[in-house]
Amino acid sequence: MTANGTEERVQPYRGSVGSKTADYSKRRLEIADEIAQLDKQQKQFVQNAAVMGRRKGDAKYADRAQRIAQLLAELVSLEKTYSVQAD
């Protein structure tokens, strides 16, 4: 999230398999940071919704959940690539 309260999104990594391996640690940290940011936003929405009595999520909530799933899939892919090349 930026200083003015808007959401900031890290773009998906688009490197080759070789560069993914070379940048594995860096990308892994980027993914972890973005997931933590999105998780914080999700929790804040749930807390605000509970206070306001809303029971449904909004479009951004669903988008954030989908982005978390994409990041986790990318992390699994990186882990598999890295572990195969490390063997």
RODO-2510 file (C-alpha; in nm, 4 decimals, decimal comma):
residues 87
     n   res          X          Y          Z
     1     m     0,0000     0,0000     0,0000
     2     t     0,1307     0,3447    -0,0828
     3     a     0,1532     0,6403     0,1550
     4     n    -0,1741     0,7846     0,0239
     5     g    -0,3600     0,4619     0,1025
     6     t    -0,3903     0,3237    -0,2477
     7     e    -0,2921    -0,0301    -0,3292
     8     e     0,0397    -0,0936    -0,4964
     9     r     0,0862    -0,4069    -0,6994
    10     v     0,4151    -0,5741    -0,7850
    11     q     0,4151    -0,6935    -1,1446
    12     p     0,4561    -1,0678    -1,2074
    13     y     0,8088    -1,1841    -1,2780
    14     r     0,8692    -1,2474    -1,6483
    15     g     1,2248    -1,3819    -1,6666
    16     s     1,3612    -1,6972    -1,8237
    17     v     1,4136    -2,0157    -1,6224
    18     g     1,7838    -1,9334    -1,5936
    19     s     1,7197    -1,5846    -1,4672
    20     k     1,4511    -1,7137    -1,2299
    21     t     1,7095    -1,9418    -1,0731
    22     a     1,9672    -1,6639    -1,0566
    23     d     1,7173    -1,4258    -0,8972
    24     y     1,5452    -1,6937    -0,6912
    25     s     1,6151    -1,5414    -0,3503
    26     k     1,5236    -1,1909    -0,4600
    27     r     1,1984    -1,2984    -0,6255
    28     r     1,1078    -1,5169    -0,3303
    29     l     1,1389    -1,2132    -0,1010
    30     e     0,9328    -1,0005    -0,3418
    31     i     0,6597    -1,2621    -0,3427
    32     a     0,6643    -1,2894     0,0362
    33     d     0,6453    -0,9093     0,0691
    34     e     0,3539    -0,8807    -0,1721
    35     i     0,1656    -1,1659    -0,0044
    36     a     0,2179    -1,0018     0,3352
    37     q     0,0913    -0,6699     0,1978
    38     l    -0,2147    -0,8295     0,0399
    39     d    -0,2827    -1,0298     0,3566
    40     k    -0,2728    -0,7109     0,5611
    41     q    -0,5203    -0,5468     0,3214
    42     q    -0,7495    -0,8500     0,3369
    43     k    -0,7463    -0,8510     0,7158
    44     q    -0,8137    -0,4769     0,7244
    45     f    -1,1111    -0,5207     0,4904
    46     v    -1,2521    -0,8022     0,7052
    47     q    -1,2067    -0,5946     1,0195
    48     n    -1,3739    -0,2926     0,8590
    49     a    -1,6564    -0,5075     0,7217
    50     a    -1,7165    -0,6569     1,0665
    51     v    -1,7358    -0,3123     1,2226
    52     m    -1,9686    -0,1871     0,9494
    53     g    -2,1805    -0,5035     0,9526
    54     r    -2,1113    -0,6040     0,5927
    55     r    -2,0991    -0,9733     0,5106
    56     k    -1,9928    -0,9674     0,1465
    57     g    -1,6519    -0,8923     0,0058
    58     d    -1,5894    -0,6340    -0,2599
    59     a    -1,4263    -0,6721    -0,6014
    60     k    -1,0865    -0,5710    -0,4629
    61     y    -1,1118    -0,8406    -0,1972
    62     a    -1,1643    -1,1047    -0,4667
    63     d    -0,8859    -0,9547    -0,6799
    64     r    -0,6446    -0,9643    -0,3859
    65     a    -0,7374    -1,3253    -0,3105
    66     q    -0,6771    -1,4183    -0,6743
    67     r    -0,3416    -1,2373    -0,6724
    68     i    -0,2360    -1,4245    -0,3576
    69     a    -0,3212    -1,7532    -0,5318
    70     q    -0,1152    -1,6477    -0,8372
    71     l     0,1808    -1,5548    -0,6186
    72     l     0,1646    -1,8847    -0,4319
    73     a     0,1543    -2,0739    -0,7622
    74     e     0,4569    -1,8763    -0,8826
    75     l     0,6388    -1,9511    -0,5585
    76     v     0,5675    -2,3237    -0,5940
    77     s     0,6951    -2,3096    -0,9520
    78     l     1,0127    -2,1307    -0,8400
    79     e     1,0635    -2,3854    -0,5631
    80     k     1,0245    -2,6747    -0,8067
    81     t     1,2596    -2,5157    -1,0614
    82     y     1,5173    -2,4348    -0,7980
    83     s     1,5022    -2,7770    -0,6300
    84     v     1,5330    -2,9599    -0,9652
    85     q     1,8344    -2,7532    -1,0675
    86     a     1,9946    -2,7874    -0,7244
    87     d     1,9809    -3,1702    -0,7405
***
